[in-house]
Amino acid sequence: MIIYLHGFDATSPGNHEKILQLQFIDPDVRFVTYSTLHPRHDMSHILKEVKRELDNCDDPNPIMVGVGLGGYWCERVAFLSGIRSVILNPNLHPELNMEGKIDRPEEYSNIATKCVTEFRAKNKGKSLCILSVNDQTQDNKALAEELEPYYTVVWDEQQEHKFKNIASHLPLMKEFKQQIQ
């Protein structure tokens, strides 16, 4: 099973395209939606939805996949749920770059302080990060420096921030999913 978390643009047709592409890895792809506007409520909602999906799953190696803001949630919720994740151009600092787009961006800072301390060190090797060289919304070189001590980082030369086409990374994602935890 793959649990997919969309980015800030929840209604983008690219979400459906990514789900179809992910079905080449596993036909059981489940789409978890969230408001994107209220971080504290999104956190509890996503945790509850992921728990429900995991409770109704017999896959020994489920993973979560998230793009952009979905990558932010994916990394944390997968860790808290005890599963691995694939994060594509994750928005690691929405408290800094979502001002004016969401009601209370400072809630992301609050969530970060309430999450398990040093969670990336405890999650080492359990997330695969795919970053675009051509990301027009964030500095992925800085994100790579932040994530490389903990996760494998793979660079994509073609895609932009929303990662419309993930096909070239499906074999790597499938291999990552099949690894025994």
C-alpha positions as a Markdown table, in Angstrom:
| # | Residue | x | y | z |
|---|---|---|---|---|
| 1 | Met | 0.0 | 0.0 | 0.0 |
| 2 | Ile | 1.1 | 3.5 | -0.8 |
| 3 | Ile | -0.5 | 6.5 | 1.1 |
| 4 | Tyr | -0.2 | 9.7 | -1.0 |
| 5 | Leu | -0.3 | 13.2 | 0.4 |
| 6 | His | -0.8 | 16.1 | -1.9 |
| 7 | Gly | 1.0 | 19.4 | -1.7 |
| 8 | Phe | -0.5 | 22.8 | -1.0 |
| 9 | Asp | -2.4 | 22.7 | -4.3 |
| 10 | Ala | -4.8 | 20.0 | -3.3 |
| 11 | Thr | -6.9 | 20.2 | -6.4 |
| 12 | Ser | -4.1 | 20.0 | -8.9 |
| 13 | Pro | -4.7 | 17.5 | -11.7 |
| 14 | Gly | -1.1 | 16.4 | -11.2 |
| 15 | Asn | -2.2 | 14.6 | -8.0 |
| 16 | His | -4.3 | 12.1 | -10.1 |
| 17 | Glu | -1.4 | 11.7 | -12.5 |
| 18 | Lys | 1.0 | 10.9 | -9.6 |
| 19 | Ile | -1.5 | 8.4 | -8.1 |
| 20 | Leu | -1.8 | 6.6 | -11.5 |
| 21 | Gln | 2.0 | 6.5 | -11.8 |
| 22 | Leu | 2.4 | 5.2 | -8.2 |
| 23 | Gln | 0.1 | 2.3 | -9.1 |
| 24 | Phe | 2.9 | 0.9 | -11.2 |
| 25 | Ile | 4.7 | 0.2 | -7.9 |
| 26 | Asp | 1.6 | -1.0 | -6.0 |
| 27 | Pro | -2.0 | -1.0 | -7.2 |
| 28 | Asp | -3.2 | -0.1 | -3.7 |
| 29 | Val | -2.6 | 3.7 | -3.6 |
| 30 | Arg | -4.7 | 5.6 | -1.1 |
| 31 | Phe | -5.1 | 9.4 | -1.3 |
| 32 | Val | -5.3 | 11.3 | 2.0 |
| 33 | Thr | -6.5 | 14.8 | 1.8 |
| 34 | Tyr | -6.2 | 17.6 | 4.3 |
| 35 | Ser | -7.1 | 21.3 | 4.3 |
| 36 | Thr | -3.5 | 22.8 | 3.9 |
| 37 | Leu | -4.8 | 25.9 | 5.7 |
| 38 | His | -4.8 | 24.9 | 9.4 |
| 39 | Pro | -1.6 | 23.1 | 10.3 |
| 40 | Arg | -2.5 | 21.9 | 13.9 |
| 41 | His | -5.8 | 20.4 | 12.7 |
| 42 | Asp | -4.1 | 19.0 | 9.6 |
| 43 | Met | -1.6 | 17.1 | 11.8 |
| 44 | Ser | -4.2 | 15.4 | 13.9 |
| 45 | His | -6.4 | 14.7 | 10.8 |
| 46 | Ile | -3.6 | 13.2 | 8.8 |
| 47 | Leu | -2.4 | 11.0 | 11.7 |
| 48 | Lys | -5.9 | 9.7 | 12.2 |
| 49 | Glu | -6.4 | 9.0 | 8.5 |
| 50 | Val | -3.1 | 7.3 | 8.1 |
| 51 | Lys | -3.8 | 5.1 | 11.2 |
| 52 | Arg | -7.1 | 4.1 | 9.7 |
| 53 | Glu | -5.5 | 3.2 | 6.4 |
| 54 | Leu | -2.8 | 1.2 | 8.1 |
| 55 | Asp | -5.3 | -0.6 | 10.3 |
| 56 | Asn | -7.1 | -1.7 | 7.1 |
| 57 | Cys | -4.0 | -2.9 | 5.3 |
| 58 | Asp | -2.2 | -6.2 | 5.1 |
| 59 | Asp | 0.9 | -4.9 | 3.2 |
| 60 | Pro | 4.0 | -5.7 | 5.3 |
| 61 | Asn | 5.8 | -2.7 | 3.7 |
| 62 | Pro | 3.4 | 0.2 | 3.3 |
| 63 | Ile | 5.0 | 3.6 | 2.5 |
| 64 | Met | 3.9 | 7.2 | 2.4 |
| 65 | Val | 4.7 | 9.5 | -0.5 |
| 66 | Gly | 4.3 | 13.3 | -0.3 |
| 67 | Val | 5.1 | 16.2 | -2.6 |
| 68 | Gly | 5.8 | 19.8 | -1.4 |
| 69 | Leu | 3.8 | 20.5 | 1.7 |
| 70 | Gly | 2.7 | 16.9 | 1.6 |
| 71 | Gly | 6.4 | 16.0 | 1.9 |
| 72 | Tyr | 6.5 | 18.0 | 5.1 |
| 73 | Trp | 3.6 | 16.0 | 6.6 |
| 74 | Cys | 4.7 | 12.7 | 5.0 |
| 75 | Glu | 8.2 | 12.7 | 6.7 |
| 76 | Arg | 6.7 | 13.4 | 10.1 |
| 77 | Val | 3.5 | 11.3 | 10.0 |
| 78 | Ala | 5.3 | 8.3 | 8.5 |
| 79 | Phe | 7.9 | 8.5 | 11.3 |
| 80 | Leu | 5.2 | 8.7 | 13.9 |
| 81 | Ser | 3.3 | 5.8 | 12.3 |
| 82 | Gly | 6.4 | 3.6 | 12.0 |
| 83 | Ile | 6.5 | 3.4 | 8.2 |
| 84 | Arg | 8.9 | 4.7 | 5.6 |
| 85 | Ser | 8.4 | 7.6 | 3.3 |
| 86 | Val | 9.4 | 9.1 | 0.0 |
| 87 | Ile | 9.4 | 12.9 | 0.0 |
| 88 | Leu | 9.6 | 14.8 | -3.3 |
| 89 | Asn | 10.6 | 18.5 | -3.0 |
| 90 | Pro | 9.4 | 18.6 | 0.6 |
| 91 | Asn | 8.5 | 22.0 | 2.0 |
| 92 | Leu | 10.5 | 21.6 | 5.2 |
| 93 | His | 9.9 | 25.1 | 6.4 |
| 94 | Pro | 6.3 | 26.2 | 5.7 |
| 95 | Glu | 6.5 | 28.5 | 8.8 |
| 96 | Leu | 8.9 | 30.6 | 6.7 |
| 97 | Asn | 7.4 | 30.4 | 3.2 |
| 98 | Met | 3.7 | 29.9 | 3.6 |
| 99 | Glu | 2.9 | 33.3 | 5.2 |
| 100 | Gly | -0.1 | 34.8 | 3.5 |
| 101 | Lys | -1.2 | 31.4 | 2.2 |
| 102 | Ile | -2.3 | 29.8 | 5.4 |
| 103 | Asp | -4.0 | 31.2 | 8.5 |
| 104 | Arg | -1.3 | 30.5 | 11.1 |
| 105 | Pro | 2.1 | 29.5 | 9.6 |
| 106 | Glu | 3.6 | 29.8 | 13.1 |
| 107 | Glu | 1.8 | 26.6 | 14.0 |
| 108 | Tyr | 4.4 | 24.7 | 11.9 |
| 109 | Ser | 7.1 | 26.0 | 14.3 |
| 110 | Asn | 4.9 | 24.8 | 17.2 |
| 111 | Ile | 4.5 | 21.4 | 15.6 |
| 112 | Ala | 8.2 | 21.1 | 15.1 |
| 113 | Thr | 8.9 | 21.7 | 18.8 |
| 114 | Lys | 6.2 | 19.2 | 19.9 |
| 115 | Cys | 7.5 | 16.5 | 17.5 |
| 116 | Val | 9.9 | 13.9 | 18.8 |
| 117 | Thr | 13.3 | 15.6 | 19.5 |
| 118 | Glu | 15.9 | 14.7 | 16.9 |
| 119 | Phe | 13.3 | 12.7 | 15.0 |
| 120 | Arg | 15.4 | 12.7 | 11.8 |
| 121 | Ala | 18.3 | 10.9 | 13.6 |
| 122 | Lys | 15.7 | 8.4 | 14.9 |
| 123 | Asn | 14.3 | 8.1 | 11.4 |
| 124 | Lys | 17.7 | 7.8 | 9.7 |
| 125 | Gly | 17.5 | 5.7 | 6.4 |
| 126 | Lys | 13.7 | 5.4 | 6.6 |
| 127 | Ser | 13.0 | 8.2 | 4.1 |
| 128 | Leu | 14.0 | 8.6 | 0.5 |
| 129 | Cys | 14.2 | 12.2 | -0.7 |
| 130 | Ile | 13.9 | 13.2 | -4.4 |
| 131 | Leu | 14.7 | 16.9 | -5.1 |
| 132 | Ser | 14.4 | 18.9 | -8.4 |
| 133 | Val | 17.4 | 20.8 | -9.7 |
| 134 | Asn | 14.7 | 23.1 | -11.3 |
| 135 | Asp | 12.5 | 23.7 | -8.3 |
| 136 | Gln | 11.2 | 27.3 | -8.8 |
| 137 | Thr | 9.8 | 27.7 | -5.2 |
| 138 | Gln | 12.5 | 26.7 | -2.8 |
| 139 | Asp | 16.3 | 26.3 | -2.4 |
| 140 | Asn | 16.7 | 22.5 | -2.8 |
| 141 | Lys | 20.5 | 22.7 | -2.3 |
| 142 | Ala | 19.9 | 23.9 | 1.2 |
| 143 | Leu | 17.3 | 21.2 | 1.8 |
| 144 | Ala | 19.7 | 18.6 | 0.6 |
| 145 | Glu | 22.3 | 19.8 | 3.1 |
| 146 | Glu | 19.7 | 19.5 | 5.8 |
| 147 | Leu | 18.5 | 16.0 | 4.8 |
| 148 | Glu | 21.6 | 14.2 | 3.5 |
| 149 | Pro | 22.9 | 13.3 | 7.0 |
| 150 | Tyr | 19.8 | 11.3 | 7.5 |
| 151 | Tyr | 18.3 | 10.2 | 4.1 |
| 152 | Thr | 19.4 | 9.2 | 0.6 |
| 153 | Val | 18.9 | 12.3 | -1.6 |
| 154 | Val | 18.4 | 11.8 | -5.3 |
| 155 | Trp | 18.4 | 14.7 | -7.8 |
| 156 | Asp | 16.0 | 15.1 | -10.7 |
| 157 | Glu | 17.1 | 17.1 | -13.7 |
| 158 | Gln | 13.7 | 17.5 | -15.4 |
| 159 | Gln | 10.9 | 18.2 | -13.0 |
| 160 | Glu | 9.8 | 21.4 | -11.3 |
| 161 | His | 8.4 | 21.8 | -7.8 |
| 162 | Lys | 5.1 | 20.0 | -8.3 |
| 163 | Phe | 6.8 | 16.9 | -9.8 |
| 164 | Lys | 4.2 | 16.2 | -12.5 |
| 165 | Asn | 6.1 | 13.2 | -13.8 |
| 166 | Ile | 7.6 | 10.7 | -11.3 |
| 167 | Ala | 8.0 | 7.9 | -13.8 |
| 168 | Ser | 11.8 | 7.9 | -13.9 |
| 169 | His | 12.0 | 7.4 | -10.1 |
| 170 | Leu | 9.4 | 4.6 | -9.9 |
| 171 | Pro | 12.0 | 1.8 | -10.0 |
| 172 | Leu | 14.0 | 3.4 | -7.1 |
| 173 | Met | 10.8 | 4.0 | -5.2 |
| 174 | Lys | 9.7 | 0.4 | -5.7 |
| 175 | Glu | 13.0 | -0.9 | -4.6 |
| 176 | Phe | 12.8 | 1.3 | -1.5 |
| 177 | Lys | 9.3 | 0.1 | -0.7 |
| 178 | Gln | 10.3 | -3.5 | -1.0 |
| 179 | Gln | 13.2 | -3.2 | 1.5 |
| 180 | Ile | 12.5 | -5.1 | 4.7 |
| 181 | Gln | 12.2 | -2.7 | 7.6 |
